[in-house]
């Protein structure tokens, strides 16, 4: 709410991508029940939390079933009629984050009043090279081939693979060697988190260039709560 991305105002809208069961929308609506909510997901979900919101309050909340890459936000009246729109996603898997970024930027170019976004990605090992939007940054730091990007995705997976099971962790770690199979869990964890940050920073720079927003990469929660704790926050420059 500090950056006015969530306001209790019926003239404003929240555009959530990859909504899943709608838990995030449920809690946002509890804080700002007068705001309009447009939720998008590619699949049908049972026991949706947004149904609870509708039953308890007269909240303007709509769910659209469509793959993110095929969504044209400029064709959604609830968005185009709003005075400002905040886009959000939580744990948007792999290249779904890139689809979401494209959806948001296309919306801006088609006069949807996007005033900011909060994008929490996950599963960086599942990004698709052809869809990833941050190639310019990776090329600038010499990660400029499919093989190197595949290696970056592999390293990113180390951040979430969890500690070794004690019964099978019988091989002594050798962190100084070149064979990563013998590296310690602690070393892999550090490198994995750095790889995830590199991937996200490429997206941040892309959004700064395309949107002209003030975009930052943040840790929105402690890593011990969730290893998928990175978030891109973008707001209109003052």
Phi and psi in degrees as a GROMACS rama.xvg file:
@    title "Ramachandran Plot"
@    xaxis  label "Phi"
@    yaxis  label "Psi"
@TYPE xy
-57.8201  -40.43  UNK-2
-92.6339  12.4518  UNK-3
61.5958  31.1072  UNK-4
-85.2926  -17.0368  UNK-5
-136.293  106.463  UNK-6
-126.967  144.789  UNK-7
-84.0453  77.4253  UNK-8
-145.13  121.086  UNK-9
-66.8108  -12.9491  UNK-10
-85.9463  -5.02703  UNK-11
-111.095  160.752  UNK-12
-137.861  150.71  UNK-13
-112.091  128.829  UNK-14
-112.931  101.805  UNK-15
-100.594  128.797  UNK-16
-105.106  134.52  UNK-17
66.1911  54.1734  UNK-18
-73.6058  -25.0698  UNK-19
60.5445  -130.476  UNK-20
-78.3079  -7.69276  UNK-21
85.8599  20.5956  UNK-22
-64.9369  -41.4969  UNK-23
-62.6946  -44.6867  UNK-24
-61.2396  -38.0208  UNK-25
-58.3347  -47.1279  UNK-26
-75.4813  -32.5232  UNK-27
-64.949  -41.7287  UNK-28
-66.7649  -28.0948  UNK-29
-69.1838  -25.481  UNK-30
-92.0021  -30.4637  UNK-31
-137.775  73.7601  UNK-32
-70.2054  -17.1582  UNK-33
-87.7051  -11.6121  UNK-34
-74.8053  150.211  UNK-35
-83.3105  142.918  UNK-36
-125.977  123.879  UNK-37
-117.257  115.889  UNK-38
-112.075  133.631  UNK-39
-124.368  134.001  UNK-40
-153.185  151.136  UNK-41
-80.2742  -16.97  UNK-42
-121.989  159.47  UNK-43
-81.7172  136.152  UNK-44
-122.637  134.713  UNK-45
-88.1491  157.715  UNK-46
56.3214  48.5704  UNK-47
-70.2268  135.844  UNK-48
-69.28  -26.3502  UNK-49
-66.5228  -22.1063  UNK-50
-66.0566  -33.3422  UNK-51
-64.4049  -38.0203  UNK-52
-64.1314  -45.3661  UNK-53
-63.1696  -36.9335  UNK-54
-72.3335  -32.1442  UNK-55
-91.517  -31.7429  UNK-56
-136.3  158.305  UNK-57
-85.0522  59.8005  UNK-58
-87.0892  135.618  UNK-59
-82.5657  96.2589  UNK-60
-134.919  127.743  UNK-61
-127.916  140.814  UNK-62
-115.289  130.995  UNK-63
-115.557  128.053  UNK-64
-97.8092  107.551  UNK-65
-168.142  140.398  UNK-66
-58.8891  139.194  UNK-67
-57.502  -37.506  UNK-68
-67.4624  -13.0448  UNK-69
-107.162  5.69438  UNK-70
-83.37  128.732  UNK-71
-111.509  99.1418  UNK-72
-62.6467  -24.3106  UNK-73
-71.1282  -9.81267  UNK-74
-99.506  8.19615  UNK-75
-104.893  106.22  UNK-76
-56.6555  -35.394  UNK-77
-63.4594  -26.0766  UNK-78
-85.2204  -47.4289  UNK-79
-68.5121  -23.792  UNK-80
-88.431  -5.33858  UNK-81
-83.1661  156.036  UNK-82
-79.0338  -26.0041  UNK-83
-158.253  151.244  UNK-84
-130.865  131.029  UNK-85
-108.649  126.961  UNK-86
-99.2434  137.212  UNK-87
-139.121  152.472  UNK-88
-153.892  147.643  UNK-89
-128.612  123.057  UNK-90
53.5612  58.6642  UNK-91
-86.0732  111.937  UNK-92
-75.2162  132.258  UNK-93
53.5781  -127.636  UNK-94
-76.1656  -3.83653  UNK-95
-58.6234  -32.488  UNK-96
-63.5073  -40.0371  UNK-97
-67.6463  -38.529  UNK-98
-60.8394  -41.5356  UNK-99
-64.6658  -40.6668  UNK-100
-62.1801  -43.7209  UNK-101
-62.7084  -39.4453  UNK-102
-62.3377  -42.8142  UNK-103
-67.4488  -46.151  UNK-104
-66.8256  -38.8585  UNK-105
-63.1988  -37.611  UNK-106
-62.0251  -43.1579  UNK-107
-61.1079  -42.8673  UNK-108
-71.1794  -13.9562  UNK-109
-112.816  31.1452  UNK-110
68.4829  21.837  UNK-111
-80.6356  126.74  UNK-112
-76.5112  66.4842  UNK-113
-69.1441  122.946  UNK-114
-107.984  -4.71502  UNK-115
167.303  174.729  UNK-116
-156.422  153.756  UNK-117
-129.261  113.374  UNK-118
-120.452  113.979  UNK-119
-108.262  101.885  UNK-120
-84.4562  174.531  UNK-121
-157.88  175.69  UNK-122
52.8251  56.9742  UNK-123
-64.2775  -22.9682  UNK-124
-69.5503  -9.08285  UNK-125
-105.647  9.58683  UNK-126
-65.8559  148.685  UNK-127
-101.047  126.795  UNK-128
-56.3779  -40.0646  UNK-129
-70.09  -21.7535  UNK-130
-100.163  -19.6611  UNK-131
-61.1384  131.553  UNK-132
-90.7857  -8.80626  UNK-133
-99.2277  29.4037  UNK-134
-61.9509  -35.0859  UNK-135
-59.4496  -41.0872  UNK-136
-68.1007  -44.7121  UNK-137
-62.6806  -38.3563  UNK-138
-63.6958  -37.2828  UNK-139
-64.6382  -27.8412  UNK-140
-104.504  20.2  UNK-141
70.8251  20.2315  UNK-142
-98.2649  81.7078  UNK-143
-127.354  25.4483  UNK-144
-139.345  155.946  UNK-145
-57.115  -35.0889  UNK-146
-66.1648  -43.0566  UNK-147
-68.6542  -37.9669  UNK-148
-67.2497  -38.0447  UNK-149
-63.0005  -37.9792  UNK-150
-65.8168  -38.9657  UNK-151
-62.7024  -41.3585  UNK-152
-63.1233  -41.4236  UNK-153
-61.3935  -47.1191  UNK-154
-62.6575  -38.475  UNK-155
-59.4843  -31.6524  UNK-156
-67.1413  -21.5526  UNK-157
-66.1327  -21.2675  UNK-158
-71.2671  -18.0102  UNK-159
-126.254  9.2333  UNK-160
-79.2436  -14.1098  UNK-161
81.8965  161.484  UNK-162
-69.1017  156.959  UNK-163
-68.0578  148.899  UNK-164
-72.8718  130.874  UNK-165
-58.3248  -34.8232  UNK-166
-67.9991  -23.7352  UNK-167
-109.256  -5.35623  UNK-168
-87.6328  66.167  UNK-169
-102.028  -6.97395  UNK-170
-91.4074  127.082  UNK-171
-68.7328  132.361  UNK-172
-70.6003  141.435  UNK-173
-128.638  92.396  UNK-174
-74.5358  -20.3371  UNK-175
-84.4505  -12.3338  UNK-176
-80.8163  169.189  UNK-177
-89.2096  -14.7969  UNK-178
-85.1218  105.718  UNK-179
-65.6079  -17.4092  UNK-180
-63.4392  -21.5508  UNK-181
-102.301  2.22287  UNK-182
-69.9838  154.328  UNK-183
-72.914  157.847  UNK-184
-58.8652  -39.665  UNK-185
-63.6927  -41.841  UNK-186
-66.4498  -42.8585  UNK-187
-64.0421  -37.7737  UNK-188
-61.8567  -45.3614  UNK-189
-63.4433  -46.8147  UNK-190
-65.0254  -36.7238  UNK-191
-62.8479  -42.4803  UNK-192
-67.957  -35.7677  UNK-193
-65.7318  -39.5551  UNK-194
-64.799  -41.4475  UNK-195
-63.0679  -40.1027  UNK-196
-65.5361  -38.5344  UNK-197
-61.5516  -45.3774  UNK-198
-61.0155  -43.0278  UNK-199
-71.1338  -34.6807  UNK-200
-66.4384  -32.0796  UNK-201
-60.5121  -40.4822  UNK-202
-67.4379  -39.232  UNK-203
-59.774  -48.288  UNK-204
-63.6717  -37.1764  UNK-205
-61.877  -45.6813  UNK-206
-66.6209  -37.3828  UNK-207
-60.7009  -42.8722  UNK-208
-70.5386  -44.6543  UNK-209
-80.4379  -43.3352  UNK-210
-90.2381  -27.7223  UNK-211
72.4422  17.8315  UNK-212
-85.8673  165.084  UNK-213
-82.1886  101.425  UNK-214
-112.036  136.607  UNK-215
-137.044  153.243  UNK-216
-104.265  122.052  UNK-217
-124.712  158.528  UNK-218
-99.3861  110.431  UNK-219
-89.6831  -9.23349  UNK-220
-154.462  157.674  UNK-221
-63.7508  142.608  UNK-222
-63.8904  -23.7607  UNK-223
-73.6104  -20.2735  UNK-224
-81.9993  -45.7227  UNK-225
-150.87  127.894  UNK-226
-68.9092  -17.169  UNK-227
-92.7569  70.9286  UNK-228
-114.287  18.9255  UNK-229
-94.0794  147.808  UNK-230
-146.395  136.065  UNK-231
-95.4696  123.004  UNK-232
-115.793  128.079  UNK-233
-130.482  133.999  UNK-234
-135.023  156.771  UNK-235
-62.3164  134.375  UNK-236
-66.9606  137.242  UNK-237
